[in-house]
Amino acid sequence: MLKETMYSAFEENNNISPAYMEKFGVKRGLRNADGTGVMAGVTNICNVHGYVVDDGEKKPIEGNLIFRGYNIRDIIDNVMAEERFGFEEIAFLLLTGRLPSKSEFEEFTLLLSDNRTLPDSFFEDMILKAPSRNIMNKMARSTLALYSYDSDPEVSTAEHEIDTAVSLIAKMPVIMICAYETKKRFFNNESMIMHPLIKGQSTAENILSTLRLDRKFTYDEAKLLDLMLMLHAEHGGGNNSTFTCRVITSSGTDPYSAYAAAISSLKGSRHGGANHKVVEMHDYIKSNVEKWNDDDEIANCLGRIIKKEAGDGSGLIYGMGHAVYTLSDPRAVILKEYAGKMATGTEFEKEFHLLESIERLTPIVFKEIKHNSKAMCANIDMYSGFVYRMLGIPEDLFTPLFAVSRMAGWCAHRFEEINSGKRIIRPAYKSISQQKKYISIDNR
């Protein structure tokens, strides 16, 4: 009986009428009425540019993503032209504010490789003995656990922050694979394969060589995964996980606590975990559209989803729309380009064209049904799950791979918050509770 009372109180005592939000001018989600974000800080790390405000009116533009002053498109085009891996370059850029020289790039890549090894008995004590059904939870717990293996985890120096950042960026892929293999063994009743690390590999190569049973992969596959890591490495200070990292950092806590909190945020289905909803929706469309090249049939399916007559009942076309980008998400544009090249001539080509059709038709169908012509573009999740599937990467690792990459961005924002924030982040909440007279326990 007590539990039932507590269960009912969960909703009864925690619902606040939206009228109060309007009355007190609360900006829910830290969003302004036009959908723009409330200005909470200034950063020199990343510019996520998707609209302009002209005479107080929000106007759509083609999206741009700028890392430390460098356009992501320019970075990727040059990396691809030079036929080398780029995630390590972006990680160095985010951590230091400048592009590495050739020798620095090679040294940094080797530094990450040297830092991948987990502490003695860490796998057995922190992962194997406490398997988790969700890889993100295990990655967060493991990040916190590394605090115990640090000889001076609370020291607040540039050297300690940099060393910890390098260590975590290097170890995240290893922790991810260890957690995944453990999950397979304990929850999927599958064999657990733990490959030794190969010194000198790039992050993308390391992931594929430790994930695959035969350790084999092509250069093009590694390059495509490297592209995914580059695109996910950073996305401004306002996204939920990065803001979480900055909020936690502003309290003066240790780096392990801040990064573990960021991982926990990214796990959420409204943030990094959204890629699972995209895959689920794509699977539904593939099962319910007989002719994948028939625009009318695809549009009809999309219409039923938007009307909440099909799919998960949310009325959302997952993978379409973004909080900042309007006409285009540069990450989706770049990923679509390279995914199309990889899919051409393979069994994935037909599915790629279906995704293109979903992207093209959704704004049209949405406008017809909702009578709303707002700008709507595909976001990176429209194609990320598809790319991972082409690479043979299991869905369990879609969001964890996001975390592996984004660790570089979180570290950069923690550095900036430490050096520039100088004040604990504490927004205000308006209390609407009424004062009550205390009743003695015998009279309740």
N, C-alpha and C positions, 0 to 999 in steps of 0.2 A: 504493500500500500504506500509506503514511504517513497519508494522509487517512482511509482506512478505519479505521485504528487510532484516530485522533482521534475519528472519528464514533462508534465503539463506546464510547469512554471517556466520551462526553457523558452517556450514561445510566448506565453501570456505576459511575462514580465520583461521581455526583451524586444518588444515591438514598439517602435516610435513612429507615430503618424508622419507621413511626408509633409503634412501641413506645417509641422514645426520647423522642418528644414527650410521651407519657403519663408515662414514668419521671421526666422532669425538670420536669413541670408546664408545658410550653410551651403557650401559648395561640395556636394557629395562626390566622393572619389577625387577630391581636390581638382574638380573640373569646373570651368566657367560655363555659363549658360550656352555659349556657342560651341562647346565641346573642347575648347582649348584648355591647356593645363594651367593651374594656378602657379604663378612664378614663385618657386621655393628656393632658388639658388642660382648661382652663376658658375659655369664650368668652362674649362679650356680643353676638355678631352674630346668631346664629340658634339657634332651638330646634326640633329635629325630634322631635316627641313622638308616640310610637306605642304605648306600653305603660306600665304601672306595676308596681312591684315591691312586693308586699304580703307581709310575713312571709317574705321570701326567695323568694317565688314570683312569676314573671313573669306578669302578667295583661293580656289584650288590651283596648284601648280604641279609640275613634274617633281617627284621626290629626289632628294639628294641626301647622301650619308657621308659625313666628313669626319675622319679620324685625325685628330691633332692637326687640322688644316689640310689634310690630304683627302681627296675624293676617293671613296672606296673603289669606284670604277677604274680610276687611274692606277691605283695600287694593284688591283687584280689583273688588269690588262698587261702591265709591265711584268708581273710575276709569271703570267702565262707565256708571254713572249720570250722570256728568258729561261723558260722550262725549268723552274725550280719551285720549291714549296714556299708558301707565303705566310702561313699562320705564325711561325716563329718571328717573322719580320714585324707583323702586326702586334704581336705580344710585346716585343721590344719597344716598338713605337709608342704603345699605350703606357708602358711602364716608365719610359724615359723622356717622352715628348719629342723624340727625333728618330729618323730612319737610321738603321745600323749601316756601318760600312760593310764591305764584303767580309773582312776578317772578323768583325764584331758579330755579323750574322752567323758565320760558321761557329764561332766560339760560343754564342748564345744557344745555338741548336745543340751543341755538345754539352753545354751546361745543363740544359733541360734533360738530356739523355742521362747524364750522371746523377741527376736528382730523382729519377723515377723509382728507384728501388725503395720499397717500404721498409720501415724499421724491423729489426728482428722480432719474430713472433707476432707482428702486427696483424697479418692476415689470419692467423689461427685464433688469436685472442679477440680481435675486434670485428672480424667478418664471419669467419667460418663457425664460430661458436654461437653466433647470434644472427642467423640468416634472416633476411627480410624479403617480403613479397614485393616490395617496391625499391628499386635501385636508388632513387633519389633520397629516400629516407636513410638508406645505408651510407650514401655519400656524405650526407649532412652529419650523421653520427660519426663517421670516420674522420671527417674534418675536425670535429670537436675533440675526438680522441687523440689526434696528433698533438694537441696541447700537452698531453702527458709525456710525450716523447721529446719535448723541447726543453733544453736545460735551463732556459730563462724566458718562458713564454710571455711574461708581463712587461719585459723591457720595452721601452718606447724610444727606439732609435731608428734612423734611416736604414742602418745596416740590417737590423732585425726585420724591419718591414719588407725590405727588398728580398732578403734571404727567404723569408716565409712565403712571399708571393711566388718566387721562382720554384720553391719546393712544392707548393700546392698546384701550380699550373702543370708541373711535371708529373705529379702523383695522381691527379684526378683521373686520367685515362686508365691507369693501373687499378685504382680503387674501383672504378666503374666495371671493368672486366672481371675483377675478383668477385664483386658483389653479384654480377650477372651469372657467373659460373656457379656460385654457391646457391643462388636461387634455382637454377636448373636442377641441381642435385637434390635439394631438399623439398622443393615444391612442384617440380615438373617430372620428377623421377627420371631424369636424364643424366648422362655421364658428365662429370665435371673435368674439364681439361684446362690445366694451368701451364701455359708455355713460358719458358724463361725469356727475359727481355733481351733484345738485340741492341747492343751499344751503337750509338751514332744515327739511329733512325729518326726521321722526322716524327712529329706527333701523329700525323695521319698514317704513316707507315706502321708505327708502333701499334696503333689501334687495330688495323687490319691484320697484322701478323700475330697478335695475341688473341684476336677474336676467332679467326678461321682455324678449323681443325687441321688443315694441311699447310697453314701459314702462307699460302700462295695468294698473290694479288698482282694485278697489272699496274703499270705506272699510271695509266689513265684513271683507274679506279682510285688510286691513292690521291691523285690530283683532284678528283671530284670531291673526295672527302675533305681534302685540304681546303677546297673552295667553301664547303659548308662551314668549316671552322672559322675561316676568315670572315664570312658574312655574319656569323653569330657572335663574334668576339666582343662587340660593344654596340650599344644603342642608346646612348644618352643617359643623363642622370634622373630622368623622370619616370622611367619604367619601374615597375613595382619592385623587382629584385634589387636593382641598383640603388633605388631610393631606400629600400630596407637596409642595405649595406651601409649607406651613408648615415641613416638614423642610428643604427646600432653603433657605428664608429663614433658618432658625436657624443655618445655617453662616456667614452673613454675606455671602452672594454678592449680585450685582446683581439688580434686579427682572426683567430680561429672561430671565435664566437660570431664575429661579423660575417665571415664567409659562409658559415654553416646556416645562418639566418637567411642569407641571400639564396642559397640552394633550396631551402625550404619554401621560400617565396616562389621561386621559379617552377617548382613542382606543380603549383596550382593550375587548375583547368582553365582559368581566365588569363593565364600568363603562358609560361613555357609548355605546360601540359596541354595547351590548345591543339597541338599537332595531332593528338590522339583523336580528337573530335573531327578533325579534317579527314583523317584516314577512315574513320567510321562512316562519315558521310559519303566519301568516295566509294567505299565498298557498297553502300546502299544504292547509290546511283548506278554502279556497274551491274548490280543484280536486278535492277528494276527498269533499266533502259536496254531494250533488245538491240537496237541499231545505234551504235555509238557514233555514227557519222550523220545521224538524222537530227538536225537542229530542232525540228518541231517536237520530236519525242523527248529530247533533252530538256527543252524549255518547259514542256508540260510537267516533267518530273520536278524541275526546279520550282515551278509554280505551286505544286502541291506542297513542297517543303516550306516555302515562304508562307503559305496559307495555314501552316501547321497541320496539314492533312497527311503528311508523310514525314519520314525521317525520325528524329528524336522528339518532334513536337515543339521544338523551340522557335521555329520560324526563321532560323538563322542558316545562311549559307556559309558554313565555316571555310576559312581561307580567303574570304572576301571582306574588304573593309579594314581600316586601321585608324587608331586614335589620332595619328598625326598625318600620315600620308593620304593624299586625296586622289590625284590623277595617276600616280604610280608609286610603288614601293621599289626603290632601286635594287634591293636585295632580291626581290621576286623577279625583276627584269633580268638581272644577271644570272640567277639560278636557272630560270626558264631557258635562257639561251644555251647554257652549257648542258643542261639536262636533255634538251632537244637533240643536241649533237650526240650525246651518249646513247640516247634511245633509238636513233635512226638505224634502221636495218636489224633491230632486235625485236624480241617478243614484247617489249615494252612500248614500241612506237605507237600502237593503237591506243593504249591507255594515255599516253602523253597528249595525243590529239584530243582525247575526250576532256582532259583537264583544260586544255586550251579553249575548248568550246564552253565549258562551265564558266571560265573566266570571262569570255566574250559575251555570253548570253545573260549572265546573272544581272548586270545593271539594267538590261532591257526589260527582263521579266519583272524585276523589282519595281521599276518605274510604272509598268502597266498595272501591277497589282496594288502597289502602295501609293501611286500617283505622286511619287517623290523622285525628283531628278537629281538628287545630291550625287556628287562625285563619289565613285566607288571603284577601288582597284583591288587586285589580288595582292595579298600579303605573302610573305615568304613561306608560310605554312601550306599554301596551295601546292607547292612543288617539293617541299622538304621531305615529307614522308615518301613521296614517289622516288626521290633520289636515293633515300636510304634503302628502299626496297630493291632498287636496281643494284645496289651494292651488297645486297644480301644481309643487311643489318636488321636484326629483330626489333619489333616495335617496342619492346621493353627498354631499348637503349635510345629511342628518339629524343626524349627530354634529357636524359643524362648526358648525351653528346652535346646538347645545348649548354649544359652546365660546364662541361669540360672546356668548351670554347669561351664562354662568358666569364670564367674565372679571371681572365686577363683584364677584362673591362672592370670587374668589381675591384680588383686590386688597384687599378689606376684611380678609381673614384675614392677608395679608402685613403690613398695617399693625399689626394686633393682635399678631402674633408679634414684630415689630420692637420694639414698645413694652412688651410684657408678658412675652415669652418669656425673653429675656436669657440663654439657655443653649442650646447646640447639642443637638439631639435625638439621643440615642444609646442605643437599647435594647441589651440584652445577647443574645448568642448563645452557647449552650453548645457547646464543642468536644468531639467524641467521637473525634477522630483519635488514633491511636497513634503514639508517637515511633518513628522508624526510623533505622537507622544508614546514613549516607551511603555510597554505592558509587561508586567512581571510574568515569569514563566508559568506560575500557577493559574493565571487568569487568561491565558491564551486559548 
